[in-house]
């Protein structure tokens, strides 16, 4: 039997129930000037023929879609997947839907994804700036495109240094300082820090805070001689080649600070598989506290925003404010941080 080649339209519903296209349209919008029996009959006919409203066509008439685009480069890290899930819930509560556009770590440019979001006629964009070596130029190119098209946007989880725009993030410098303070007060004097992406604002600020704490608690100039750095590209290569433990040795440090929890868990596994005890031999601390949401993960000491402060809620409030007031002053929302003790930090070995 032949099947219909086109999707059902308002005309299809009208033919099914015997009302005009205009009446069908009003009923499906919930027009309270129509009798409830008429609305129910038309909605039943729409269900029977499988009618789905064309949101894009509707947006051309109303100039909005109640859709927010999220542009992000990495959805594998649980920190981002949990954050996007919470953002989705916050937006749904406000009557908005979400589309996620992922560039898979620079396989697609942010500029291209910004153009795609504009083509979908979204009401706003939540942009997680890229962390690759060309991130400043790539993110700024996307931002300029959004600005030229008058699309409200908010930077999420990290900023673009020296660029004034709406941004919602945690206090990364204070987070780095807190990690260094806690470890120094426990008695640690030798550190290994595995860095994040070079041009990532969170990396720059976390490292700055960490070094400030080490100098403050371990003596002026201690950060120059008491801390060893591992570049992110070196770490990633070792992790992919399964020889991370080789880079973590010799254990001429007692405290390992990782740019984020994902890195910290890889290091934890490499150390423990090779007989290293945590925290007896090496104390370990990360950032993001993803174990709070992923209960199946081993406990890990970590830095993240304080309880009672929601990064997702603050982000959605920021984009709603920008949509409502496109010409308003830019806002930089910085959430306070706290230490979450997962038992992987302790006093240094003697």
C-alpha positions as CSV (number, residue, x, y, z in Angstrom):
1,X,0.0,0.0,0.0
2,X,1.3,3.4,-0.9
3,X,2.2,5.7,2.0
4,X,1.9,9.5,2.2
5,X,5.2,11.1,1.0
6,X,4.8,14.3,3.0
7,X,4.5,15.0,6.7
8,X,1.0,15.8,8.0
9,X,0.1,19.5,7.9
10,X,-2.7,21.7,9.4
11,X,-4.6,20.9,6.2
12,X,-4.3,17.2,6.9
13,X,-5.8,17.7,10.3
14,X,-8.5,20.0,8.9
15,X,-9.5,17.3,6.4
16,X,-9.6,14.7,9.2
17,X,-11.9,16.6,11.6
18,X,-13.9,18.8,9.2
19,X,-12.8,22.2,10.5
20,X,-11.1,25.0,8.7
21,X,-7.3,25.3,8.8
22,X,-7.6,28.6,10.8
23,X,-9.8,26.9,13.4
24,X,-7.4,23.9,13.6
25,X,-4.5,26.3,14.1
26,X,-6.3,28.2,16.9
27,X,-7.3,25.0,18.6
28,X,-3.8,23.6,18.6
29,X,-2.6,26.8,20.2
30,X,-5.2,26.4,22.9
31,X,-7.3,29.5,21.9
32,X,-9.8,29.8,24.8
33,X,-12.3,31.5,22.6
34,X,-13.1,28.1,21.1
35,X,-15.3,25.6,22.8
36,X,-13.4,23.0,24.8
37,X,-15.2,20.2,22.9
38,X,-13.9,21.6,19.6
39,X,-10.4,21.9,20.9
40,X,-10.4,18.3,22.1
41,X,-11.8,17.0,18.9
42,X,-9.2,18.8,16.8
43,X,-6.4,17.6,19.1
44,X,-7.6,14.1,18.8
45,X,-7.6,14.3,15.0
46,X,-4.0,15.8,15.1
47,X,-2.9,12.8,17.2
48,X,-4.5,10.3,14.8
49,X,-2.8,11.7,11.7
50,X,0.5,12.2,13.6
51,X,0.7,16.0,13.2
52,X,3.7,17.7,14.7
53,X,3.9,21.5,14.7
54,X,6.7,23.0,12.5
55,X,8.6,25.0,15.1
56,X,10.8,26.8,12.5
57,X,7.8,27.9,10.5
58,X,6.2,29.2,13.7
59,X,9.3,31.0,14.6
60,X,9.2,33.0,11.4
61,X,5.8,34.3,12.5
62,X,6.6,34.9,16.1
63,X,10.4,35.8,15.8
64,X,11.3,33.3,18.6
65,X,11.7,29.6,19.0
66,X,12.1,29.2,22.7
67,X,15.3,27.3,21.9
68,X,18.7,27.8,23.4
69,X,21.9,26.4,21.7
70,X,24.8,25.1,23.7
71,X,28.1,25.2,21.9
72,X,30.7,23.0,23.5
73,X,33.8,21.1,22.5
74,X,33.8,18.1,24.9
75,X,30.9,16.2,26.2
76,X,32.8,13.1,27.3
77,X,34.0,14.8,30.6
78,X,31.3,14.1,33.2
79,X,31.6,17.6,34.5
80,X,30.2,19.0,31.2
81,X,27.5,16.3,30.7
82,X,26.1,16.8,34.2
83,X,26.3,20.6,33.8
84,X,24.4,20.5,30.5
85,X,21.8,18.1,32.0
86,X,21.1,20.6,34.8
87,X,21.1,23.5,32.3
88,X,18.5,21.6,30.3
89,X,16.3,21.1,33.3
90,X,16.5,24.8,34.3
91,X,15.6,25.9,30.7
92,X,12.7,23.4,30.5
93,X,11.3,24.9,33.7
94,X,11.2,28.2,31.8
95,X,9.6,26.8,28.7
96,X,12.8,26.5,26.6
97,X,14.3,23.6,24.7
98,X,18.0,22.9,24.1
99,X,20.1,21.9,21.1
100,X,23.6,20.8,21.8
101,X,26.3,21.6,19.1
102,X,29.6,19.8,19.8
103,X,32.7,20.5,17.9
104,X,34.4,17.3,19.1
105,X,37.6,19.0,20.2
106,X,38.1,21.3,17.2
107,X,36.8,19.0,14.4
108,X,34.4,21.8,13.7
109,X,35.1,25.4,14.4
110,X,33.1,27.4,16.9
111,X,32.4,29.9,14.1
112,X,30.7,27.2,12.1
113,X,28.6,26.1,15.1
114,X,27.6,29.7,15.9
115,X,26.5,30.0,12.2
116,X,24.5,26.8,12.6
117,X,22.8,28.0,15.8
118,X,21.9,31.3,14.0
119,X,20.4,29.3,11.1
120,X,18.2,27.5,13.6
121,X,16.9,30.9,14.7
122,X,17.7,30.2,18.4
123,X,16.8,32.7,21.0
124,X,20.2,32.5,22.7
125,X,23.5,30.7,22.8
126,X,25.5,29.3,25.8
127,X,29.1,29.1,24.6
128,X,31.8,27.1,26.3
129,X,34.9,28.7,24.9
130,X,37.3,26.3,23.2
131,X,40.4,25.3,25.2
132,X,42.7,24.4,22.2
133,X,45.7,26.5,21.3
134,X,43.7,28.6,18.9
135,X,40.8,29.1,21.3
136,X,41.0,32.9,21.7
137,X,40.7,33.7,18.0
138,X,38.2,30.9,17.4
139,X,35.9,31.9,20.3
140,X,36.1,35.6,19.4
141,X,35.2,34.8,15.8
142,X,32.1,33.0,17.0
143,X,31.2,35.8,19.4
144,X,31.5,38.5,16.7
145,X,29.2,36.5,14.5
146,X,26.6,36.2,17.2
147,X,26.9,39.9,17.9
148,X,26.5,40.9,14.3
149,X,23.3,38.8,14.2
150,X,22.1,40.2,17.5
151,X,21.9,36.7,19.2
152,X,22.1,36.9,23.0
153,X,24.9,34.7,24.4
154,X,26.7,33.9,27.6
155,X,30.1,32.3,28.1
156,X,30.0,29.3,30.5
157,X,32.5,27.8,32.9
158,X,35.4,29.9,31.6
159,X,36.0,33.4,30.4
160,X,38.0,34.9,27.5
161,X,40.6,37.0,29.2
162,X,40.6,40.7,28.4
163,X,37.2,40.4,26.7
164,X,34.1,42.0,28.3
165,X,31.0,39.9,27.9
166,X,28.4,38.0,30.0
167,X,30.2,35.1,31.7
168,X,29.3,32.6,34.4
169,X,32.1,30.6,36.1
170,X,33.6,29.5,39.4
171,X,36.3,31.4,41.1
172,X,39.2,29.6,39.5
173,X,42.0,31.6,41.1
174,X,40.6,31.1,44.5
175,X,40.1,27.4,43.7
176,X,43.8,27.0,42.9
177,X,44.7,29.0,46.0
178,X,42.5,26.8,48.1
179,X,44.1,23.6,46.8
180,X,47.6,24.9,47.5
181,X,46.6,26.2,51.0
182,X,45.0,22.9,52.1
183,X,48.0,20.8,50.9
184,X,50.6,23.3,52.4
185,X,48.8,23.3,55.7
186,X,49.0,19.5,55.8
187,X,52.7,19.9,55.5
188,X,53.4,19.3,51.8
189,X,56.4,21.1,50.3
190,X,57.0,19.2,47.1
191,X,54.3,19.4,44.4
192,X,53.5,18.2,40.9
193,X,50.9,20.2,38.9
194,X,49.4,18.8,35.7
195,X,48.3,21.7,33.7
196,X,45.2,22.3,31.7
197,X,45.0,23.7,28.1
198,X,47.5,26.5,27.7
199,X,45.0,29.3,26.7
200,X,42.2,28.1,29.0
201,X,41.4,31.0,31.4
202,X,40.6,28.4,34.1
203,X,44.1,26.9,33.7
204,X,45.8,30.4,33.9
205,X,43.8,31.4,37.0
206,X,44.1,28.0,38.8
207,X,47.8,28.0,38.4
208,X,48.1,31.6,39.5
209,X,46.2,30.8,42.7
210,X,48.1,27.6,43.4
211,X,51.5,29.3,43.1
212,X,50.3,32.2,45.3
213,X,49.3,29.8,48.0
214,X,52.6,27.8,47.9
215,X,54.6,31.0,48.2
216,X,52.4,32.2,51.0
217,X,52.5,29.0,53.1
218,X,55.9,27.5,52.1
219,X,58.0,30.6,51.9
220,X,58.7,33.3,49.3
221,X,60.0,31.8,46.1
222,X,58.9,28.3,47.0
223,X,56.8,28.0,43.9
224,X,59.9,28.4,41.8
225,X,61.7,25.4,43.3
226,X,59.1,23.3,45.0
227,X,56.7,22.6,42.2
228,X,57.2,20.5,39.0
229,X,54.9,21.2,36.0
230,X,53.5,18.8,33.4
231,X,52.2,20.3,30.2
232,X,48.7,19.1,29.2
233,X,49.9,17.9,25.8
234,X,52.6,15.8,27.4
235,X,50.0,14.3,29.8
236,X,47.5,13.6,27.1
237,X,50.0,11.8,25.0
238,X,51.1,9.7,27.9
239,X,47.6,8.9,28.9
240,X,46.7,7.8,25.3
241,X,49.8,5.6,25.1
242,X,49.1,4.1,28.5
243,X,52.5,5.1,30.0
244,X,51.3,7.8,32.3
245,X,53.0,6.3,35.3
246,X,56.3,6.7,33.6
247,X,55.7,10.5,33.6
248,X,54.5,10.6,37.2
249,X,57.8,9.1,38.4
250,X,60.1,9.6,40.1
251,X,57.9,10.4,43.1
252,X,60.0,13.4,44.1
253,X,56.8,15.1,45.3
254,X,54.2,14.3,47.9
255,X,51.2,16.2,46.5
256,X,49.7,15.9,43.0
257,X,47.4,18.7,41.8
258,X,45.5,18.1,38.6
259,X,43.7,20.7,36.5
260,X,40.5,18.7,36.6
261,X,39.0,15.6,38.1
262,X,39.1,13.7,34.8
263,X,42.9,14.0,34.8
264,X,43.1,13.2,38.5
265,X,41.2,9.9,38.0
266,X,43.6,8.8,35.3
267,X,46.5,9.6,37.5
268,X,44.9,7.8,40.5
269,X,44.5,4.7,38.4
270,X,48.1,4.8,37.0
271,X,49.6,5.3,40.5
272,X,47.5,2.6,42.3
273,X,48.0,0.0,39.6
274,X,51.7,0.4,40.2
275,X,51.4,0.0,43.9
276,X,51.3,3.7,45.0
277,X,49.1,4.4,48.0
278,X,46.8,7.4,48.0
279,X,47.1,9.5,50.2
280,X,49.8,7.6,52.1
281,X,52.4,8.0,49.3
282,X,50.9,10.8,47.3
283,X,48.1,13.2,48.1
284,X,45.8,13.9,45.1
285,X,43.4,16.7,44.4
286,X,41.4,17.7,41.3
287,X,38.8,20.3,40.3
288,X,35.0,20.0,39.6
289,X,34.0,17.3,42.2
290,X,32.4,15.1,39.6
291,X,32.0,12.3,42.1
292,X,29.2,14.3,43.7
293,X,27.1,13.5,40.7
294,X,28.7,10.3,39.6
295,X,28.4,8.2,42.7
296,X,30.0,5.1,41.0
297,X,33.3,6.9,40.8
298,X,35.9,6.4,43.6
299,X,36.1,9.2,46.1
300,X,38.4,12.1,45.2
301,X,39.3,15.3,47.0
302,X,38.4,18.1,44.8
303,X,37.6,21.8,44.5
304,X,34.3,23.0,43.1
305,X,31.6,25.7,43.6
306,X,30.1,25.8,47.1
307,X,26.9,23.9,47.9
308,X,23.9,26.2,47.5
309,X,25.4,27.8,44.4
310,X,24.3,26.3,41.1
311,X,26.4,27.0,38.0
312,X,23.5,25.8,35.8
313,X,21.0,28.0,37.4
314,X,23.3,31.0,37.3
315,X,24.0,30.4,33.7
316,X,20.3,30.1,32.7
317,X,19.4,33.2,34.7
318,X,22.2,35.1,32.9
319,X,20.9,34.1,29.4
320,X,17.3,34.9,30.3
321,X,18.4,38.3,31.6
322,X,20.3,39.0,28.3
323,X,17.3,37.9,26.2
324,X,15.0,40.2,28.1
325,X,17.4,43.1,28.0
326,X,19.8,42.8,25.0
327,X,21.3,46.3,25.6
328,X,22.0,45.8,29.4
329,X,25.4,46.0,31.0
330,X,27.5,42.9,30.8
331,X,27.6,40.7,33.9
332,X,30.5,38.5,35.2
333,X,29.1,36.0,37.6
334,X,31.8,34.3,39.7
335,X,30.7,31.5,42.1
336,X,32.6,30.9,45.3
337,X,34.5,27.6,45.7
338,X,35.0,25.1,48.4
339,X,37.0,22.0,49.2
340,X,35.3,18.6,49.0
341,X,37.3,16.0,51.0
342,X,37.2,12.7,49.3
343,X,40.0,11.2,51.4
344,X,42.7,11.5,48.8
345,X,44.7,14.2,50.6
346,X,46.6,13.7,53.8
347,X,49.8,14.5,55.6
348,X,53.0,13.9,53.5
349,X,55.0,10.7,54.0
350,X,58.1,11.0,56.2
